[in-house]
Amino acid sequence: MIFRSSLLILFATLFLVGCSNNLTETVNKDIKLISSALITYFTLNGSYPTSDQGLHALLEMPSKPPIPIRWQMIIQKLPKDPWGRDYQYTSDCNSFTLKSHGEHLDQSRDDISFTHKNPQFFAPPKVDSRDLINTDKERKPRIRKLNV
């Protein structure tokens, strides 16, 4: 009898852990989907939607500034997290954070979040001003005569 009880507890624990992993995988897939859509939005418009515009900027043209340059619908429907709630989105237009509060809203230990920061792609190269001075004194500027 004790053996059956311990087996039952073991299987119940394994089942609950398996369900938890599946829910986490679902959140990770949703976050990848939404992140991909946000990166496409950034590529088209030069910035991410603001926190005020939210993820709905992927579905419909934002009415709050900044109005996107080349808006298009990128995603047809926003997924909800496995607990039936909307994903939380915050942005400063150059980076974004997506978050699911997990099963328990009041506990942050089961929150799942992802932050994406854009690298500085177009940082100007550092130039030493001495490189800009022509030290070759023998070179003279060429003057072309135009035949008119």
C-alpha positions as CSV (number, residue, x, y, z in Angstrom):
1,M,0.0,0.0,0.0
2,I,2.8,2.4,0.9
3,F,4.6,1.5,-2.3
4,R,1.5,2.3,-4.4
5,S,1.1,5.7,-2.6
6,S,4.7,6.6,-3.2
7,L,4.4,5.6,-6.9
8,L,1.3,7.7,-7.3
9,I,3.0,10.7,-5.7
10,L,6.0,10.2,-8.0
11,F,3.9,10.0,-11.2
12,A,1.8,13.0,-10.1
13,T,5.0,15.1,-9.5
14,L,6.4,14.0,-12.9
15,F,3.1,14.9,-14.6
16,L,3.0,18.4,-13.0
17,V,6.7,19.1,-13.9
18,G,6.0,18.0,-17.5
19,C,3.0,20.3,-17.7
20,S,5.0,23.2,-16.3
21,N,7.8,22.6,-18.9
22,N,5.2,22.5,-21.7
23,L,3.7,25.8,-20.6
24,T,7.2,27.4,-20.4
25,E,7.9,26.1,-23.9
26,T,4.6,27.7,-25.1
27,V,5.6,31.0,-23.6
28,N,9.1,30.8,-25.2
29,K,7.5,30.1,-28.6
30,D,5.1,33.0,-28.3
31,I,7.9,35.3,-27.2
32,K,10.0,34.3,-30.3
33,L,7.0,34.9,-32.5
34,I,6.3,38.4,-31.1
35,S,10.0,39.3,-31.0
36,S,10.3,38.4,-34.7
37,A,7.3,40.6,-35.5
38,L,8.8,43.5,-33.4
39,I,12.1,43.2,-35.2
40,T,10.3,43.4,-38.5
41,Y,8.5,46.5,-37.3
42,F,11.8,48.0,-36.3
43,T,13.3,47.2,-39.7
44,L,10.4,48.9,-41.5
45,N,10.0,52.0,-39.2
46,G,13.4,52.6,-37.5
47,S,12.0,52.1,-34.0
48,Y,9.9,49.7,-31.9
49,P,6.4,50.7,-30.9
50,T,6.3,52.7,-27.8
51,S,5.0,51.3,-24.5
52,D,1.8,53.4,-25.0
53,Q,1.3,52.1,-28.6
54,G,1.9,48.5,-27.3
55,L,1.8,45.3,-29.2
56,H,-1.4,46.4,-31.0
57,A,0.9,48.4,-33.3
58,L,1.7,45.1,-35.0
59,L,-2.0,44.6,-35.8
60,E,-3.2,48.1,-36.6
61,M,-1.7,51.5,-37.4
62,P,-0.9,53.4,-34.2
63,S,-2.7,56.7,-33.7
64,K,-0.3,57.9,-31.0
65,P,3.0,59.4,-32.0
66,P,5.5,58.5,-33.3
67,I,3.5,57.5,-36.3
68,P,5.4,54.8,-38.2
69,I,6.9,55.6,-41.6
70,R,6.1,52.4,-43.4
71,W,3.5,50.7,-41.3
72,Q,2.0,47.3,-42.4
73,M,0.2,44.6,-40.5
74,I,2.9,42.2,-39.4
75,I,0.9,39.7,-37.2
76,Q,-2.8,38.8,-37.5
77,K,-3.5,37.9,-33.9
78,L,-1.5,38.4,-30.7
79,P,-1.2,35.2,-28.7
80,K,-2.1,35.1,-25.1
81,D,0.1,33.3,-22.5
82,P,-0.9,29.8,-21.4
83,W,-2.8,31.3,-18.5
84,G,-5.0,33.4,-20.8
85,R,-3.4,36.8,-20.1
86,D,-1.9,39.3,-22.5
87,Y,1.9,39.5,-22.7
88,Q,3.3,42.6,-21.1
89,Y,5.3,44.9,-23.4
90,T,7.5,47.8,-22.5
91,S,9.8,49.7,-24.9
92,D,12.0,52.8,-25.1
93,C,11.8,52.6,-29.0
94,N,15.4,51.2,-29.2
95,S,14.8,48.1,-27.0
96,F,11.9,46.1,-25.7
97,T,10.9,43.7,-22.9
98,L,8.2,41.0,-23.2
99,K,6.9,39.4,-20.1
100,S,4.5,36.8,-18.9
101,H,3.5,36.9,-15.3
102,G,3.3,33.1,-15.2
103,E,0.6,31.2,-13.2
104,H,0.7,33.5,-10.2
105,L,0.3,37.2,-10.7
106,D,1.4,38.1,-7.2
107,Q,4.6,36.1,-7.2
108,S,7.5,37.3,-9.5
109,R,9.4,34.0,-9.2
110,D,7.4,32.4,-12.0
111,D,7.6,35.4,-14.3
112,I,9.1,34.7,-17.7
113,S,10.6,37.7,-19.5
114,F,12.8,38.5,-22.5
115,T,14.6,41.8,-23.2
116,H,16.0,42.6,-26.6
117,K,18.5,45.5,-27.1
118,N,19.6,46.7,-30.5
119,P,23.4,46.8,-31.0
120,Q,24.9,50.0,-32.3
121,F,25.2,49.1,-35.9
122,F,26.1,52.5,-37.3
123,A,28.5,53.9,-34.7
124,P,30.9,56.2,-36.5
125,P,34.5,55.0,-36.6
126,K,36.9,56.8,-34.3
127,V,39.3,58.9,-36.4
128,D,42.4,60.6,-35.2
129,S,42.6,64.1,-36.6
130,R,46.3,63.6,-37.5
131,D,45.1,61.1,-40.1
132,L,43.2,63.9,-41.9
133,I,46.2,66.2,-42.4
134,N,48.1,65.6,-45.7
135,T,51.8,65.4,-44.8
136,D,52.9,64.7,-48.3
137,K,54.2,68.2,-49.4
138,E,55.4,67.1,-52.8
139,R,51.9,66.4,-54.0
140,K,50.4,69.4,-55.7
141,P,46.8,69.7,-56.7
142,R,46.0,68.9,-60.3
143,I,44.3,71.5,-62.3
144,R,42.6,70.3,-65.4
145,K,42.0,72.7,-68.3
146,L,38.7,72.3,-70.0
147,N,38.5,72.8,-73.7
148,V,35.6,75.1,-74.3
